[in-house]
Amino acid sequence: MDQIILFDGLCHFCHGSVQFIIKRDSTCTFAFASLQSKTGKELINKYNIPEDTNSLVLIDGDSYYVKSAAVLRICQKLRAPWKLLSFFRIVPSSIRDFIYDVVAKNRYKWFGKKEICTIPPPVVRKRFLD
């Protein structure tokens, strides 16, 4: 797995997004870790990602991406038609991130919050970093 996605393991919307990615990532490009996990915290520290980052994070090589940049880079690696969404990189990041921030700010209110992180089924467990 070439890239790591850090996500909010307590967020129903984020969990659903991870499941969406897994189903459409036919080459198993992505590994996953929740922001709340030991590995997630270690990666945040290793890559000097601000601890107050309220975003999905994509780690790719020595770089990391947050907010809409992360989402669109992830879409680029998914099978069609989802990879076509990467076209939206032409939209200024300030506009894309404004929309991202609205969803992120309201994700618990709109989609709910879990008390604990969900353990993935065995078939995809190997893609999750502890």
N, CA, C and O of each residue as an XYZ file, in Angstrom:
520
protein
N       0.842     -1.174      0.000
C       0.000      0.000      0.000
C       0.884      1.233      0.000
O       1.774      1.383      0.838
N       0.626      2.096     -0.940
C       1.484      3.246     -1.160
C       1.121      4.458     -0.326
O       1.982      5.281     -0.011
N      -0.144      4.574      0.034
C      -0.613      5.790      0.674
C      -1.444      5.443      1.898
O      -2.067      4.384      1.977
N      -1.434      6.377      2.860
C      -2.163      6.163      4.115
C      -3.202      7.260      4.271
O      -2.913      8.443      4.088
N      -4.406      6.849      4.610
C      -5.484      7.797      4.884
C      -5.742      7.780      6.379
O      -6.022      6.731      6.960
N      -5.646      8.959      7.004
C      -6.010      9.135      8.405
C      -7.410      9.722      8.441
O      -7.720     10.660      7.707
N      -8.252      9.163      9.300
C      -9.649      9.597      9.349
C     -10.118      9.633     10.799
O      -9.498      9.037     11.680
N     -11.209     10.331     11.031
C     -11.820     10.409     12.353
C     -12.582      9.109     12.597
O     -13.646      8.888     12.019
N     -12.036      8.262     13.446
C     -12.628      6.954     13.699
C     -13.931      7.000     14.476
O     -14.605      5.977     14.603
N     -14.299      8.153     14.996
C     -15.540      8.275     15.764
C     -16.698      8.837     14.934
O     -17.832      8.913     15.406
N     -16.403      9.218     13.722
C     -17.377      9.888     12.864
C     -18.044      8.891     11.924
O     -17.362      8.188     11.179
N     -19.365      8.827     11.955
C     -20.107      7.930     11.060
C     -19.853      8.269      9.591
O     -19.681      7.365      8.773
N     -19.828      9.538      9.252
C     -19.586      9.960      7.872
C     -18.191      9.539      7.424
O     -18.017      9.051      6.307
N     -17.203      9.725      8.287
C     -15.823      9.358      7.956
C     -15.700      7.851      7.779
O     -15.040      7.379      6.854
N     -16.337      7.100      8.668
C     -16.328      5.641      8.563
C     -16.964      5.207      7.237
O     -16.443      4.331      6.547
N     -18.072      5.817      6.897
C     -18.721      5.512      5.624
C     -17.842      5.868      4.439
O     -17.834      5.159      3.433
N     -17.102      6.963      4.552
C     -16.192      7.374      3.485
C     -15.080      6.352      3.298
O     -14.711      6.031      2.168
N     -14.545      5.839      4.402
C     -13.504      4.812      4.327
C     -14.050      3.562      3.653
O     -13.380      2.974      2.805
N     -15.255      3.152      4.020
C     -15.862      1.973      3.389
C     -16.082      2.208      1.889
O     -15.890      1.301      1.080
N     -16.477      3.409      1.533
C     -16.659      3.799      0.136
C     -15.337      3.650     -0.626
O     -15.305      3.086     -1.720
N     -14.256      4.157     -0.040
C     -12.934      4.103     -0.678
C     -12.489      2.650     -0.841
O     -12.020      2.259     -1.910
N     -12.634      1.858      0.210
C     -12.208      0.450      0.150
C     -12.894     -0.275     -1.008
O     -12.246     -1.032     -1.732
N     -14.182     -0.055     -1.186
C     -14.931     -0.742     -2.245
C     -14.500     -0.326     -3.646
O     -14.694     -1.076     -4.603
N     -13.918      0.862     -3.773
C     -13.569      1.389     -5.088
C     -12.064      1.459     -5.336
O     -11.623      1.915     -6.391
N     -11.290      1.011     -4.372
C      -9.827      1.004     -4.477
C      -9.397     -0.397     -4.904
O      -8.918     -1.184     -4.087
N      -9.570     -0.699     -6.178
C      -9.346     -2.057     -6.678
C      -7.887     -2.485     -6.620
O      -7.600     -3.682     -6.648
N      -6.966     -1.542     -6.539
C      -5.542     -1.887     -6.483
C      -4.996     -1.888     -5.055
O      -3.795     -2.061     -4.851
N      -5.866     -1.696     -4.075
C      -5.450     -1.660     -2.654
C      -4.310     -0.677     -2.435
O      -3.319     -0.987     -1.774
N      -4.466      0.496     -2.994
C      -3.461      1.555     -2.887
C      -3.386      2.114     -1.478
O      -2.310      2.495     -1.015
N      -4.520      2.165     -0.793
C      -4.599      2.878      0.478
C      -4.590      1.956      1.687
O      -5.202      0.887      1.694
N      -3.876      2.408      2.700
C      -3.964      1.847      4.046
C      -4.687      2.893      4.884
O      -4.772      4.054      4.483
N      -5.205      2.497      6.037
C      -6.029      3.392      6.843
C      -5.615      3.355      8.304
O      -5.175      2.325      8.814
N      -5.761      4.484      8.962
C      -5.576      4.560     10.414
C      -6.468      5.676     10.930
O      -6.592      6.727     10.301
N      -7.081      5.443     12.069
C      -7.897      6.518     12.640
C      -6.967      7.538     13.294
O      -5.885      7.203     13.775
N      -7.411      8.764     13.297
C      -6.645      9.830     13.946
C      -6.452      9.556     15.434
O      -5.475     10.005     16.034
N      -7.394      8.813     16.029
C      -7.358      8.540     17.463
C      -6.447      7.362     17.822
O      -6.137      7.160     18.996
N      -6.022      6.593     16.836
C      -5.218      5.399     17.110
C      -3.771      5.764     17.429
O      -3.313      6.875     17.159
N      -3.073      4.802     18.010
C      -1.651      4.993     18.307
C      -0.881      5.290     17.019
O      -0.067      6.212     16.977
N      -1.139      4.511     15.978
C      -0.462      4.722     14.691
C      -0.817      6.087     14.112
O       0.054      6.795     13.608
N      -2.091      6.455     14.184
C      -2.508      7.765     13.687
C      -1.765      8.888     14.379
O      -1.296      9.819     13.724
N      -1.655      8.812     15.681
C      -0.935      9.842     16.446
C       0.553      9.858     16.106
O       1.161     10.925     16.024
N       1.138      8.678     15.907
C       2.550      8.596     15.528
C       2.789      9.218     14.153
O       3.782      9.917     13.950
N       1.880      8.965     13.213
C       2.013      9.538     11.875
C       1.823     11.052     11.894
O       2.515     11.773     11.174
N       0.900     11.532     12.703
C       0.712     12.977     12.851
C       2.010     13.614     13.332
O       2.431     14.655     12.828
N       2.630     12.980     14.303
C       3.891     13.483     14.842
C       5.015     13.386     13.803
O       5.759     14.345     13.596
N       5.133     12.229     13.154
C       6.206     11.990     12.181
C       6.167     12.985     11.028
O       7.216     13.463     10.595
N       4.990     13.303     10.529
C       4.849     14.182      9.373
C       4.608     15.644      9.756
O       4.337     16.483      8.898
N       4.711     15.936     11.055
C       4.499     17.308     11.555
C       3.151     17.883     11.120
O       3.044     19.054     10.756
N       2.139     17.042     11.166
C       0.780     17.477     10.850
C       0.240     18.172     12.095
O       0.310     17.603     13.185
N      -0.289     19.366     11.967
C      -0.824     20.051     13.157
C      -1.824     19.158     13.899
O      -2.727     18.588     13.287
N      -1.660     19.042     15.204
C      -2.500     18.157     16.014
C      -3.967     18.557     16.003
O      -4.839     17.722     16.239
N      -4.245     19.824     15.731
C      -5.638     20.285     15.725
C      -6.272     20.151     14.331
O      -7.333     20.722     14.077
N      -5.629     19.403     13.438
C      -6.171     19.201     12.098
C      -7.517     18.489     12.198
O      -7.614     17.383     12.732
N      -8.542     19.139     11.680
C      -9.892     18.592     11.699
C     -10.244     18.177     10.276
O     -11.135     18.748      9.647
N      -9.527     17.177      9.785
C      -9.643     16.832      8.383
C      -9.232     15.395      8.134
O      -8.505     14.786      8.919
N      -9.711     14.879      7.035
C      -9.167     13.665      6.464
C      -7.749     14.017      6.029
O      -7.513     15.108      5.509
N      -6.809     13.107      6.238
C      -5.416     13.362      5.866
C      -4.963     12.237      4.943
O      -5.190     11.060      5.224
N      -4.324     12.607      3.844
C      -3.711     11.635      2.949
C      -2.205     11.798      3.058
O      -1.669     12.875      2.801
N      -1.528     10.728      3.440
C      -0.072     10.727      3.472
C       0.393     10.003      2.216
O       0.010      8.860      1.963
N       1.212     10.676      1.446
C       1.702     10.140      0.180
C       3.202     10.402      0.111
O       3.636     11.528     -0.130
N       3.982      9.360      0.322
C       5.435      9.537      0.341
C       5.841     10.408      1.508
O       5.503     10.125      2.657
N       6.574     11.476      1.206
C       7.029     12.403      2.242
C       6.077     13.575      2.441
O       6.351     14.466      3.244
N       4.967     13.583      1.721
C       4.027     14.700      1.776
C       2.711     14.266      2.394
O       2.388     13.080      2.452
N       1.961     15.257      2.855
C       0.600     14.971      3.305
C      -0.331     16.038      2.748
O       0.077     17.159      2.447
N      -1.590     15.651      2.623
C      -2.625     16.533      2.081
C      -3.821     16.473      3.004
O      -4.124     15.431      3.585
N      -4.499     17.601      3.133
C      -5.674     17.684      3.991
C      -6.839     18.268      3.195
O      -6.683     18.798      2.095
N      -7.997     18.144      3.803
C      -9.233     18.722      3.276
C      -9.491     18.284      1.841
O      -9.327     17.111      1.506
N      -9.899     19.238      0.985
C     -10.298     18.887     -0.377
C      -9.127     18.369     -1.201
O      -9.332     17.547     -2.094
N      -7.925     18.816     -0.935
C      -6.763     18.305     -1.671
C      -6.602     16.810     -1.427
O      -6.302     16.060     -2.356
N      -6.798     16.371     -0.187
C      -6.713     14.944      0.133
C      -7.829     14.181     -0.567
O      -7.581     13.141     -1.178
N      -9.044     14.684     -0.485
C     -10.194     14.004     -1.091
C      -9.996     13.841     -2.599
O     -10.226     12.758     -3.138
N      -9.580     14.888     -3.271
C      -9.437     14.819     -4.724
C      -8.269     13.936     -5.146
O      -8.341     13.285     -6.188
N      -7.200     13.899     -4.366
C      -6.085     12.986     -4.661
C      -6.513     11.532     -4.449
O      -6.088     10.642     -5.185
N      -7.343     11.302     -3.457
C      -7.878      9.955     -3.242
C      -8.758      9.559     -4.428
O      -8.629      8.456     -4.959
N      -9.647     10.453     -4.839
C     -10.536     10.170     -5.978
C      -9.735      9.823     -7.228
O     -10.147      8.968     -8.013
N      -8.616     10.468     -7.412
C      -7.781     10.230     -8.589
C      -7.312      8.774     -8.665
O      -7.063      8.261     -9.756
N      -7.191      8.109     -7.519
C      -6.712      6.723     -7.470
C      -7.843      5.690     -7.517
O      -7.580      4.494     -7.637
N      -9.088      6.138     -7.424
C     -10.221      5.216     -7.446
C     -10.606      4.890     -8.884
O     -10.219      5.589     -9.821
N     -11.371      3.820     -9.039
C     -11.803      3.450    -10.383
C     -12.896      4.421    -10.855
O     -13.534      5.111    -10.061
N     -13.080      4.443    -12.163
C     -14.091      5.309    -12.767
C     -15.471      4.911    -12.240
O     -15.692      3.740    -11.930
N     -16.376      5.836    -12.137
C     -16.309      7.233    -12.554
C     -15.727      8.158    -11.492
O     -15.586      9.357    -11.733
N     -15.388      7.625    -10.322
C     -14.967      8.468     -9.198
C     -13.683      9.216     -9.467
O     -13.500     10.320     -8.955
N     -12.785      8.645    -10.256
C     -11.528      9.333    -10.545
C     -11.768     10.632    -11.308
O     -10.926     11.529    -11.282
N     -12.916     10.740    -11.990
C     -13.232     11.966    -12.720
C     -13.423     13.164    -11.788
O     -13.274     14.310    -12.211
N     -13.750     12.900    -10.529
C     -13.916     14.003     -9.572
C     -12.619     14.776     -9.349
O     -12.651     15.929     -8.921
N     -11.485     14.152     -9.634
C     -10.211     14.853     -9.465
C     -10.122     16.076    -10.371
O      -9.278     16.948    -10.162
N     -10.989     16.139    -11.375
C     -11.089     17.311    -12.245
C     -11.330     18.589    -11.433
O     -10.917     19.673    -11.844
N     -11.999     18.461    -10.284
C     -12.328     19.631     -9.473
C     -11.100     20.289     -8.849
O     -11.228     21.301     -8.159
N      -9.918     19.731     -9.082
C      -8.695     20.391     -8.613
C      -8.502     21.737     -9.297
O      -7.723     22.562     -8.821
N      -9.202     21.973    -10.411
C      -9.098     23.274    -11.080
C      -9.842     24.366    -10.305
O      -9.580     25.554    -10.492
N     -10.769     23.958     -9.436
C     -11.495     24.925     -8.598
C     -10.520     25.413     -7.522
O      -9.810     24.601     -6.929
N     -10.475     26.706     -7.264
C      -9.552     27.214     -6.238
C      -9.761     26.504     -4.889
O     -10.890     26.241     -4.476
N      -8.658     26.208     -4.231
C      -8.729     25.461     -2.966
C      -9.529     26.209     -1.903
O     -10.140     25.578     -1.041
N      -9.536     27.524     -1.946
C     -10.307     28.276     -0.948
C     -11.801     27.948     -1.061
O     -12.491     27.859     -0.046
N     -12.293     27.772     -2.266
C     -13.704     27.431     -2.479
C     -13.947     25.972     -2.082
O     -14.903     25.666     -1.369
N     -13.074     25.079     -2.549
C     -13.220     23.662     -2.215
C     -13.154     23.445     -0.706
O     -13.961     22.705     -0.143
N     -12.192     24.094     -0.058
C     -12.020     23.904      1.384
C     -13.140     24.540      2.198
O     -13.443     24.074      3.297
N     -13.755     25.590      1.681
C     -14.908     26.169      2.362
C     -16.025     25.124      2.460
O     -16.616     24.933      3.523
N     -16.303     24.457      1.347
C     -17.340     23.416      1.335
C     -16.927     22.268      2.250
O     -17.744     21.759      3.018
N     -15.672     21.863      2.172
C     -15.168     20.791      3.030
C     -15.360     21.165      4.501
O     -15.820     20.346      5.297
N     -15.009     22.396      4.856
C     -15.107     22.845      6.253
C     -16.547     22.853      6.766
O     -16.790     22.546      7.933
N     -17.493     23.198      5.909
C     -18.905     23.182      6.313
C     -19.323     21.763      6.691
O     -19.963     21.546      7.720
N     -18.953     20.805      5.850
C     -19.290     19.406      6.140
C     -18.549     18.942      7.397
O     -19.152     18.323      8.274
N     -17.251     19.234      7.492
C     -16.449     18.793      8.643
C     -16.986     19.368      9.952
O     -17.048     18.673     10.966
N     -17.367     20.618      9.921
C     -17.864     21.269     11.136
C     -19.173     20.650     11.615
O     -19.443     20.611     12.816
N     -19.977     20.171     10.685
C     -21.308     19.657     11.013
C     -21.427     18.143     10.954
O     -22.528     17.613     11.105
N     -20.332     17.434     10.739
C     -20.410     15.992     10.497
C     -21.021     15.215     11.655
O     -21.769     14.266     11.419
N     -20.729     15.584     12.896
C     -21.311     14.867     14.033
C     -22.806     15.150     14.142
O     -23.600     14.257     14.438
N     -23.177     16.408     13.898
C     -24.583     16.794     13.991
C     -25.403     16.117     12.892
O     -26.508     15.639     13.147
N     -24.866     16.075     11.672
C     -25.597     15.533     10.543
C     -25.563     14.000     10.479
O     -26.553     13.371     10.107
N     -24.428     13.407     10.841
C     -24.243     11.972     10.629
C     -24.055     11.174     11.911
O     -24.113      9.945     11.887
N     -23.832     11.849     13.019
C     -23.668     11.165     14.292
C     -22.220     10.880     14.631
O     -21.312     11.042     13.815
N     -22.041     10.447     15.877
C     -20.707     10.177     16.403
C     -20.732      8.839     17.125
O     -21.686      8.520     17.834
N     -19.678      8.067     16.937
C     -19.554      6.776     17.602
C     -18.851      6.969     18.938
O     -18.100      7.927     19.125
N     -19.098      6.064     19.848
C     -18.404      6.098     21.136
C     -17.040      5.421     21.050
O     -16.112      5.778     21.776
N     -16.929      4.435     20.149
C     -15.662      3.736     19.944
C     -15.460      3.513     18.449
O     -16.419      3.506     17.677
N     -14.207      3.332     18.051
C     -13.900      3.039     16.658
C     -14.398      1.642     16.312
O     -14.317      0.724     17.127
N     -14.906      1.493     15.111
C     -15.394      0.206     14.638
C     -14.216     -0.653     14.192
O     -13.293     -0.158     13.545
N     -14.245     -1.934     14.535
C     -13.221     -2.868     14.068
C     -13.667     -3.390     12.716
O     -14.768     -3.923     12.586
N     -12.808     -3.238     11.695
C     -13.205     -3.673     10.362
C     -13.287     -5.187     10.264
O     -12.666     -5.897     11.055
N     -14.055     -5.688      9.288
C     -14.146     -7.136      9.100
C     -12.785     -7.711      8.695
O     -11.954     -6.998      8.134
N     -12.558     -8.987      8.975
C     -11.256     -9.607      8.712
C     -10.753     -9.455      7.273
O      -9.548     -9.338      7.049
N     -11.660     -9.455      6.307
C     -11.249     -9.391      4.909
C     -10.513     -8.087      4.566
O      -9.676     -8.080      3.662
N     -10.806     -6.995      5.263
C     -10.125     -5.722      5.010
C      -9.238     -5.289      6.173
O      -8.593     -4.243      6.098
N      -9.196     -6.060      7.225
C      -8.438     -5.702      8.425
C      -6.967     -5.410      8.128
O      -6.374     -4.524      8.744
N      -6.375     -6.154      7.184
C      -4.955     -5.989      6.881
C      -4.638     -4.613      6.307
O      -3.474     -4.213      6.284
N      -5.649     -3.883      5.844
C      -5.433     -2.547      5.293
C      -5.465     -1.470      6.362
O      -5.198     -0.302      6.080
N      -5.792     -1.860      7.598
C      -5.852     -0.911      8.707
C      -4.605     -1.030      9.557
O      -4.205     -2.127      9.946
N      -3.999      0.101      9.841
C      -2.799      0.135     10.666
C      -3.220      0.297     12.114
O      -4.095      1.109     12.414
N      -2.625     -0.448     13.002
C      -2.984     -0.368     14.431
C      -2.389      0.837     15.095
O      -2.594      1.048     16.290
